[in-house]
Amino acid sequence: MEFRESVLANGLEVVAECNPQAHSTALGFFVKTGARDEQPDLAGVSHFLEHMVFKGTARRTADDVNREFDEMGAHYNAFTSEEKTVYYAAVLPEYQDRALELLADIMRPALREQDFNTERQVILEEIQMYQDQPPFGADDRCKAAHFAGHPLGHSVLGTLESVGRLPVAAMREYFERRYSPANIALVAAGRVDFDALVLLAQQHCGDWRRLEAPRRVDPAPLHTGFECMRKEGVTQQYGLQIASGPSATDADRFAAKLLATVVGDDSGSRLFWSLVDPGLAEHASLGHYDYLGTGMYLTYLSCAPDQAASNLQRILDVYREVEARGVSEQELAQAKNKINSRVVLSSERPRGRLFNLGANWTNRREYRSIKDDLDAVDAVTVAQIAAVLAKYPLSQATTVTIGSAESVPAPT
């Protein structure tokens, strides 16, 4: 495999991992914009805009966009997160040029007011559906509390109020700023004709207007707290807990992910054996998520309401135990095998490599091969995990629980 990069005059970066042995091509536009870039009155605009991109362009209707992707047999979609919005397609190599032309066209959507008003109702229904599904918005509530005053506390979907009041002019202005070519990377993986990719990028994207798109990436301050929310008619109690962790540019992120696997993987972890295997909880897990400037550990619990208090106490006891005694060599070796297997399996398709390549480039402007990631995981020691635990204690967290329980006492 060969990594290649180029930059157009307007600032659009083009990067690719070219693998002549691959049987497909994956490509996508990674826009460095998301919930953390929104002011309160624009909450949800990034996700709303993702929907609008597929509603048509000056040259294509929404039906045209979907029909042409289908004609290529493309696997295509988009997603919005706190930090990026990604539009991608995986196609047979002979459709690289056609897929790029289509993706480039929708990246300059018409943003027609009629489509905007129609899609607004879709977004409002999505927000309501999200609030009706477990954990009933508790994850957004927990993030807002833990990242209080920090942009990462913003909801990706926004609120009924913010989306309901959003004017189309505000979306158009947001699009103009955040979808600047200097804030976008065109990423490709698999069997890629890189020279043709750059040539077509220049042809279809070279006239995009460049504007500055600054972003705050300061660390989030530490917050702790406990809140119990009551929701009648819910059969289970849900618990969300956020603790601070290494950021996307912190070398400790590999140790953090191994720690989360040892402590909270969905099988064979300490939380699994302490809560799930004995039947005390339906689910108990811990994951590490990294962002620019900061990171977090997210604990997720679902159990019977009358077991919520004791299970939250068990989780805290597990965390205090690992903070006091660390992890064993055997636990670390098992976690390395798990993560390395996931890295390799997810990388067998160009689409998997696309997301890895795009995340590394937009977060750190670096290329990392599969071997680079495997070597970084294998290099982590129990001492490094102990150092990460000392710097980012799992026991210092913000917790939100929601369910039918009248009250749930905070663990001590």
N, C-alpha and C positions, 0 to 999 in steps of 0.2 A: 504494500500500500504506500501511496505517496501523498503527502500533505502539500497543498498549494494555496496561495493567497494572492489577492490583487485588490487594489482600491481604485474606484472610479474617481474622476476629477471632482464630483460633487460629494464625495465622502462615503459612498456606499461601499462597504467591504464585501468581498466575495471570497469565501474560503471553501475548500473541499478536501475530503479524504477520498482519493481516487483508488479504486480497487478493480483492476481489469478482470479479476476472476469472479466478480459478483454477477448475479443474474438480474439485478434490478437497480434502479436509480431512485434515490430519495433526495428531495430538495425542498427548501422552505425559506421563508423570510422570517427572521427573528427580530422583532421590534422591541427595543428596550423601553417598554412602557407598560405600566400596570397600575394596580390599586395604590401603590406607594407614591405615585406621581400625581394623584388627584387631590384637589382641594375639597372640603366638605360639600360644597354646592355642586361639585362634579362627581360625587361618589358613584361609582358604577359605570362611568363613561367609557372606560377602556374595554370592559366586557360588552357593553352595548355596541360600541364601535366594531368589535369583532363580528357581531351579528350583521351589522350594516355592510361590512365588506363583501358579504355574499349576496347582497340585494341588487347588485348590478352596477354597471359602469356606464360611461358615455357611449360605449360600443356594444355592450352586452346587457341583456336582461338577466334577472335572477335565474330564470329557466335556462337561458343560454349557458350560464356558468356551470350549473349542475349537469346539464346535458353533455357539455364538452368534457368535463371530468369523467363522466360515465363512458363516453365514447372511447376514451383512452384506457378504460379499465383501471383508473387510478384509485388508490386508497388515499383519500384526502380528508382533511379536517383542520380545525384550528382550536386553540385554547388560550385562555387568559389567566395569568397568575398575578401575584403581588408585584412582580418585576418585569414580566415580559408577556408579549402577545405573539403567538407563533402560528403561521399559516403554512401548511406543508402538503406535499403529495408524494406518494411512492408509485412509480410507474415502470414499465418496461423501458430499457435503455433507449430504444428507438423513439420514444416520446419525450425525451429530455427537453428538446427545443420547444415543443408544443406546450408542455406543462409549464415551462418557465414563462412563456409568453402569456399564458392564461393567469398564472399567479401574479405576474407583474401587472397585468391589467386590473385585477381586482384590488391590488394594493393602492389603486387610485380610484376609489369608489365614487359613485355619483352623489351619494348622501342626499337623495331626494326627500323632500319634506313629507310626501305622502308615505313613502316607505318607512321613514323615521317614525311617524305616528302609528303605523301598523305594527312595527316591530317593538315599539315601546310597550304595547299590550302583552306581547310575548314575554318580554323581560319581566314585567310586573307579575305575570303568572308564574314565571320561573322563581322569582323571589318568594312568592307565597307558597309554592310547592316545596321550596327549600325549608321554609319555616315549619311546614307540616311533616317533614321527614326527620327521623333521628339523625343527629342529636338536637333537632329543633332549634338550630341557630346558636347552640351553646358554644360551638367552636369559634364563631365570630365574636361572641360575647367575651370569651376567654382571651382571644387575641386583643380585643379592644382594651381590656383591663390590663393585660400584661404589657402591651406596647403603648400604654396611655401617653398621649402627646407625641407619639412617634408615627411616621407615615405607614409603618408596617401594621399598625392597628386598624387600617382601613379595610372594609369589606370589599372583596372582589366584585360581588354582585351589586353593591350599593344598597340603598334602602328604597322602600316604596315612595317615600317622600322625595328623595333626591332624584330618582329616575323619573318619577311622575312630574316633577317640575322642570326637568332638564330641557332647555330650548335647543332646537336643531342648530342654531347659530353657534352655541357654545361647543357643540360636538365638532362642528366644522373648524372652529378655531383651534380646538385641542388636536384634531387630526393634523392640521397644518404644522403645528409645532412638533408634536411627538412622532409623527411619521416622516420626519425629515430623513433624507438618505444617510446623513451622518449618524443617525440614531438607529440604523437598520443594518443587519448582516444577512446577505444571501448565502445560505449554507447548503452544501450538497455532499452526499456520500454514496458509495457504491460504484457502479460502472459509470463514471463521469467523464465526459469530454470537456476538460476544463477550459481549453482555449475557446471552444464554441460557447461555453457558459459565460465567459467574460465578454465575448463579442456581443452576445444577445443581451446580456445585462446592460451593456453600454447602449445598445439600440433601444431597449424598452424602458430603461430606468435612468439613462444618462441625463435627461432633461428635468428630472425631479428637482424641485427647488430646495436648497439647503438652508435650514434654520438651526439655531442652537437649541438644544434640548437638555438643560441642566437637570441634575437629580441630586437629592440629599442622600448620602450614604453613611451618615454618622451612626455610631453604635447606639443601641437602645439602652436606656437606663434600666437597672434591675427593679422589678416590682414583684411583690408577693401579695396574696390575698385569698380569700375563700368566699364563695357565694353559692347559695342554694336557691334554685328556681323551681317553682312548682308548676307542673302541667298535668291537669286531670286527664284520666282515661289512658295514661301511658302504662304499659305493662312492665317496662324495665326502667331502671334508673341509669342515667348516663353520666359519666364523669370525664371532663377534659382538664388537662393540667399542662401548663407551659412553664418550662424552666429555660434559662438562658443557655446558649451553647456557642460553639465556634462558628465563625462566619464563612462565607464562600471563598474568601481569600486567605483564610487561616489554615496553615499546614496541619493544625490539630483536627481538622474536619474528618480525616481518615480514622483517627483514634476515636472520635465521637461516634462515628457510624458503627465501628466495631463494638464500642461500649453499648450502644443501643441494641445491637444484635444479641449480645450476651445477656443483657438485662431484660429486654422486652420484645424479642422476635416472637412471631405468632406461633412458633413451635420450638420446643426445646430450650426456652429461655427461663430465667429465674421467675419472671412474672407468670409464665405459662405453668410451671410446676407448682408455684405457690397459690395460684388462683383458678386457672382454667382446668388443669388436670384433675384437681379434687372436686370440681363441680361448683366452686364458690362464685364463679363469674362465667358468663358466656364468652367474653372477650376481655383481654387485658394486654396492652402492647405499649411499646415505647419506640419512637422514631426520632431521628435527627434530621432537621431541615436547615439548610444554610441559605442565607441571603447576603447581599452586599452590605457590609458594615456590621452585621449581627447574625445570630443564628438562634435556633431554639430546639429544645427537646419537647416532643408532644406525647403525652400519655393519654391513652384512650381506654375507658372502662365501660362495660355494660354488664349489668347484673340485676338481680331481683332488688326492689326498693329496700326491703328489710335487711339486705346484706351490704348496702352501699357504704355505710359508716365503717363497718369492720373491714371491708375490702380496701377502702381508701387508707385505713390505718396499716393494713398489710403492705400496700404499695409503698407507703412512707418507710416502713420498717425495712423493706427490701432495699430501698435507696440508701438508707442510713447504713445498712450492712455493707453495701458495696463501696460506699464512701470511706468506711472505716477499714475495710480489709482488702479492697481492690478485687480484681478478677484473677482467676487461676490461669496457668499456662494452657491447661486443657480446654478451658472455656474459650480462651483467645484463639486457639488453633481451630476449634470448631466454628467459631464466628468467621474466621478468615476463609475457611472452606465455603461457607454459605455465601459470603459476599463475592468471592472470586467466581463461584458458579453463576451467580446472578449477573455479574459483569460480562462473563463470556457468553452466556445464553442470550442476554439482551443485545449483544453485539453481533450475533450471527446474521441478522438482517440489516441491510443498509439503513432502514428506517430507525432502528435502534441506535446505530452509530450517528445518525443525523442529530438526534436529540442530545447525545453526549457531546458531540463536536460543537453544536450550537451553544449549549450551556457553558462549556469551557471557554469558548471564544467571547461570548457576551459578558460573562462574569469576570474573566481574568485575562482575556486576549492571549490565550495560550492554546497550543495544540497538545493533546495528550493521547497517546496511543493506548490500545488495550493493555499492552505490556507495562506502560507507565503506571496505569491504575493498579494493576496486579502487584507490581513491585512496591508501590506506596502502601498498599494494604499489608503485604507480607512484612514490611519493615517495621510495623507498629509493635511496640513492646508493652508488657504489663506496666512498666514504669511510666510510659507515656500516657497510658490510660489513667493511671493514678494521678498524674499531673493535671490531666484534663478535668478529672473529678474534683480536684482541689480548687481549680480555677472556676469551674462551672458546676456547683453542687446541684444534684438532682432534687435534693430535699428543699431547696429554696425556690418555690414555684407559686404560680397563680392557678387556682382551681375553681372550676365552675361545674356544679352538678345540677342536673335537671331530670325531673320525673314526677311520679305521683306522691313521693314521700313528702309529708308535711314539713319536715325539717331533717337535715343531715348535719350532725356536728362535725366540725373540722377535726382532722386527726391531730394528735399531740405528740 
